[in-house]
Amino acid sequence: MELSKAGSWPQQTKSYIDELKAEMRRVSWPTWPQVRATTGVVIAAVFLFAAYFWVVDAAVSSVITNIMNYFIRR
């Protein structure tokens, strides 16, 4: 690492933080009702996917068990 680059890191850090603050002021933050609504959608989707994968897992497990039992009995 060059010595000139090592001495400029405090200025680069300050510049980065200033730019970050300016960008955060431009962010469009969601309202509390929007946060609650989207959280509800995410929770519902998680439960729906969990139920779907539970059904698929049970079906595949049943098929595999029947196949294994078929070949074991032969």
C-alpha positions as a Markdown table, in Angstrom:
| # | Residue | x | y | z |
|---|---|---|---|---|
| 1 | Met | 0.0 | 0.0 | 0.0 |
| 2 | Glu | 1.3 | 3.4 | -0.9 |
| 3 | Leu | 1.8 | 6.0 | 1.8 |
| 4 | Ser | -0.3 | 8.6 | -0.1 |
| 5 | Lys | -3.3 | 6.3 | -0.2 |
| 6 | Ala | -3.0 | 5.4 | 3.5 |
| 7 | Gly | -3.2 | 9.1 | 4.5 |
| 8 | Ser | -6.3 | 9.8 | 2.5 |
| 9 | Trp | -8.6 | 7.2 | 4.1 |
| 10 | Pro | -10.1 | 9.6 | 6.7 |
| 11 | Gln | -11.2 | 12.0 | 3.9 |
| 12 | Gln | -12.5 | 9.1 | 1.8 |
| 13 | Thr | -14.4 | 7.8 | 4.8 |
| 14 | Lys | -15.9 | 11.2 | 5.6 |
| 15 | Ser | -16.9 | 11.6 | 1.9 |
| 16 | Tyr | -18.5 | 8.2 | 1.9 |
| 17 | Ile | -20.5 | 8.9 | 5.1 |
| 18 | Asp | -21.7 | 12.3 | 3.7 |
| 19 | Glu | -22.8 | 10.6 | 0.4 |
| 20 | Leu | -24.6 | 7.9 | 2.4 |
| 21 | Lys | -26.5 | 10.5 | 4.5 |
| 22 | Ala | -27.5 | 12.3 | 1.4 |
| 23 | Glu | -28.8 | 9.1 | -0.2 |
| 24 | Met | -30.7 | 8.1 | 2.9 |
| 25 | Arg | -32.6 | 11.4 | 2.8 |
| 26 | Arg | -33.8 | 10.5 | -0.7 |
| 27 | Val | -35.1 | 7.1 | 0.4 |
| 28 | Ser | -38.9 | 6.6 | 0.2 |
| 29 | Trp | -39.6 | 4.8 | 3.5 |
| 30 | Pro | -42.9 | 2.7 | 3.7 |
| 31 | Thr | -45.6 | 3.8 | 6.1 |
| 32 | Trp | -46.5 | 1.7 | 9.1 |
| 33 | Pro | -49.7 | 0.3 | 7.4 |
| 34 | Gln | -47.6 | -0.7 | 4.4 |
| 35 | Val | -45.1 | -2.5 | 6.6 |
| 36 | Arg | -47.9 | -4.4 | 8.4 |
| 37 | Ala | -49.6 | -5.4 | 5.2 |
| 38 | Thr | -46.4 | -6.6 | 3.5 |
| 39 | Thr | -45.4 | -8.5 | 6.6 |
| 40 | Gly | -48.8 | -10.2 | 6.6 |
| 41 | Val | -48.4 | -11.2 | 3.0 |
| 42 | Val | -44.9 | -12.7 | 3.7 |
| 43 | Ile | -46.1 | -14.6 | 6.7 |
| 44 | Ala | -49.1 | -16.0 | 4.8 |
| 45 | Ala | -46.8 | -17.0 | 1.9 |
| 46 | Val | -44.4 | -18.8 | 4.2 |
| 47 | Phe | -47.3 | -20.8 | 5.7 |
| 48 | Leu | -48.7 | -21.6 | 2.2 |
| 49 | Phe | -45.3 | -22.7 | 0.9 |
| 50 | Ala | -44.8 | -24.8 | 4.0 |
| 51 | Ala | -48.1 | -26.5 | 3.6 |
| 52 | Tyr | -47.4 | -27.1 | -0.1 |
| 53 | Phe | -44.0 | -28.6 | 0.5 |
| 54 | Trp | -45.4 | -30.8 | 3.4 |
| 55 | Val | -48.0 | -32.2 | 1.0 |
| 56 | Val | -45.4 | -32.8 | -1.8 |
| 57 | Asp | -43.0 | -34.4 | 0.8 |
| 58 | Ala | -45.7 | -36.7 | 2.1 |
| 59 | Ala | -46.7 | -37.8 | -1.4 |
| 60 | Val | -43.1 | -38.4 | -2.6 |
| 61 | Ser | -42.3 | -40.2 | 0.7 |
| 62 | Ser | -45.4 | -42.4 | 0.2 |
| 63 | Val | -44.4 | -43.3 | -3.4 |
| 64 | Ile | -40.8 | -44.1 | -2.4 |
| 65 | Thr | -42.0 | -46.2 | 0.5 |
| 66 | Asn | -44.3 | -48.2 | -1.7 |
| 67 | Ile | -41.6 | -48.7 | -4.3 |
| 68 | Met | -39.2 | -49.9 | -1.6 |
| 69 | Asn | -41.8 | -52.2 | -0.1 |
| 70 | Tyr | -42.5 | -53.7 | -3.5 |
| 71 | Phe | -38.9 | -54.6 | -4.1 |
| 72 | Ile | -38.3 | -55.9 | -0.6 |
| 73 | Arg | -41.2 | -58.3 | -0.8 |
| 74 | Arg | -40.0 | -59.8 | -4.2 |
